[in-house]
Amino acid sequence: MSDLTGGLRWHLRAMMGSLYLWRPFFAELRDWLANWHPQSDKLLIIGASAGWSLPDEFLTRFKEIHCIDLDGLAEPLFKLRHHHVRRCVSFSQRDFFAEPGACLSDFPDHAVLLCNIAGQRCFQLKNAQATLADLTALTARLQYREWASYHDLLSASATSDYRAMEFKGRVDAATIISAFGLGGEWSDHLTGALLPEDWTRAIIPWRFSARRLHLIEAGFSPTCRPS
C-alpha cells in the first residue's frame, strides 16, 4: 500500500499530524462539513482511511455509514478512532476506482462523500489524460446523487499559514494562487474539473508538513444546502 493512500507509515504520519500540524485544517474542514445537509441519513465514504479528518459530530448525524477503502488497516483504526459510531459503520476493502459504478450502485440510498481521495489519482495513474478521464466519468456518475468531495487541488513548497477562502463557481489555478498571495511552482492534482462548474467551493489550506502546503478544494451538492 502506497504512503499516499494508506499503510502503517501513512497512519503514523496522520496520527502525528492530527496532534498539531494538521489541526487547523481539520478545524476548517469540520466547519465546512457542518454546512452539508444531505437528505439521506445514510452515508457512503469513499477513501475513508481511519477517518483522521472526519469529526465525530459529523458522523453521528447518520444512522448508517459504509466505508470503502483498499487499506486493510482502515477499518480497525477508523472504528478505534470513532468508537462512538462504530456500531453503525461497515467497511468494504475495495479499490473504488477499479469499479466505481458497482461501488455506487451497491449503495443507491446513501449520500456520497469523497474523502480526500480524488487528488491522489494522478499519482496512481501517472498519466494526465487517464486521470482526467477517470474524474470526468466520476462526476457524471454522481450527477443524480447527493454528494460532496474534498480533495487535493494544488500543492507546493510554502511555509506561511493561510485561512480558507470561498469561491462562487469554478476558478482557475492562477486565480486561486493569486488570491492567497502565493507564488512559486505548484503541482496540479488534476481535480479542477471534478466539482460541477456552478458549485460554490471552499479552498482550505492544509499544512501537510513544515515546508509543504496543499490547497484542498471542497464542495457539495447545492441542492443539499439548508433552506
N, C-alpha and C positions, 0 to 999 in steps of 0.2 A: 504493500500500500504506500503510495506516494506521501511525502510530508505535506504536500499541498492539500490532500484530501482526507487524510486520516493516519492511523498508525500510532504507536506508542509515543514516538518522538513529537508528533503533532499535538497530541493530547497534553503532554507535559508542557509544551510551549504555551498552549492555550490556558492551562491551569495557572502558569506563572503570569501570563499576560492579564488574566482576569483579576489578579490580585492588585495590580497597579496600572500598568501602561495602557491596557485596553479599557479601563473603567469609564473614561469619558465617552468613548464610542458606544459602549453598552448602554450608558445612560441616555444618549441621544437616540439610540435605536429603540429603547424602551418607550420613550415619548412618542416616537413615530408609530410603533405598534399599537399604542393606546388609542390611536385615531382610526385604526382599521376595524370596521364593524361588519363583518360578513353576516349574512342572514343565517347561514348554516351553523349549527353547533357542533359540527364535525370538521376536523382539520387534518389535511394531508400535508406533511412536512417533507419536502424533497431536500436531501442533503442535511439531515438533522444533526449529524455528528453527536456530540454529547450535549447539545443544546447550550453550548457555552455562552452564546449571545442572546438566548431567549429567557425573558423574565418569567418567573412563576405566575405573576399576576396576569400575564397574557395567556399562558397555557391553561390556567384554571377556568377561563371563560368557556372552554369547550368540554362537552360531555364525552367525546370520543376523539382520540388522536392516533393517527397512524403515521409512522415514520419510515421513510425509505432511505437507506444508506448502505453503501457497499462495505463499509468498515465494520469488521466484526466486533470491535471494541465499542462501537457507538451505543448499542442497546444497553449493556450493563452500566456504562458510565452515565448515559442520559438518565436512566432510572435511579441511579445513585444521586446524581446532582439534583434531579427534580422529583424527589421522593414523594412530594405532596400530590403529584398527579400520576404516579407510576401505575396505579390500578386502571386508569383509562387509556394507557398508552400501549400500543402494539408496534412491532417492527417487522420490516422485510429487509433482508440483506440482498439487495438487488442493485444492478447498475441501471439507474434511471435512464440515462441517455442511450442505452442499448435497446430499450423497449419503452419509450415514453408513452406511446399510445396505450399499451397494455397496462402500464402502471396507473395511468389516469383513469382508464375505463374500469379498473377494478374498484375504484372509489368514486363513483359518479356523484354522490351526495356531499362530498367533502369540499370545503374551501381549500385552496391550494396555496402553500407558502414555499417559495423557492428560497432556501436558507443559505445565502452566501455561497451558492454553488455555480451559477452561470459564468462567473468571471474566471473560473478555473478551466473552462472547456478549451480555451485557446492553448493552454499548456498541455492538456491531454492529447489533443489532436495535432498540435504543431503545424496547423495548416489553416490560414486565414479564411479561405473560401469555404472549407468544410465547416469551420466554426460558425461562420455567418449563416450558412445554410441550416445548420442544426438549430441555432437560436431563432431564426426566422420561422422555421417549421414549428418550433415550440410555441411561439407567440400565437400562431394560427390555431394550434390545438387548444389553447387556453381561452380563445376569444369568447366562448359562451360560458366560461366558468367564473366563479368568484376567486380571484387570485391576487397574490402580491409577491413581490420579489425584492430582495436587497442583494446586491452583487458588486464585485469589483468593477469599476468603470475605468479608472486610471490609477497609476501608481508611479512613484518616483522617489529619488533621494531628496529628503527635505527634513528639516529639524524643528521648524516652528509648529505651533499648535493652532488650530482653527476651529470655528464653530460651524454647525450645519447651515446650509442655505437651501431655500426652496425656489424652484423654477416652475413656471406655468408652461407646460409643454416641453417638447424636446429642444435641447440646445446642443451646440457642437462643443467639442472638447476645448477648443481655443477659448471660447466664451467662458466656460467653467473655470479654466485655469486662470484666466484674467480676473474673473470675479473674486477669486480667493487671493489675488495679488501674488500669484506664484509664477515661477519661470522654470527654465531648465528643460531637460529631456524627460518626457513622460511615456510610460508604457501604456498602450491602449489594449484593454482586455476584450475588445470587440463586442461589448454588450450594449453599445449606444442605441441600437435599434430594437432591443428586446422589449422594452415597455412601449405600448402604443403611443403614437406621436402626440396625442392631445392630453395625455395623463399629466397631472401635477406630480412632480418628483422632488424628493429631498436628496441633496448631495451631502453625505455625512463623512467627515474626515475620520480616518482610522489610523491612529499612530501605531503601526504594526511593529515597528522596532524603533530604537533611538534615532536611527537615520533613515527610516523608510516610512513614507506616508502613502496610504491608499485613500482614494476618494470613492466612497461607496454610494451607488445610486439606489434609491429606494422608492418604490411606488406601489399603489394598489388600485383596484378597480374603482373608478369614480362613483359607480352606482352603489358601492358599499359604504360611501361616506354617510355619517349620521345626518338625518334631516333636521 
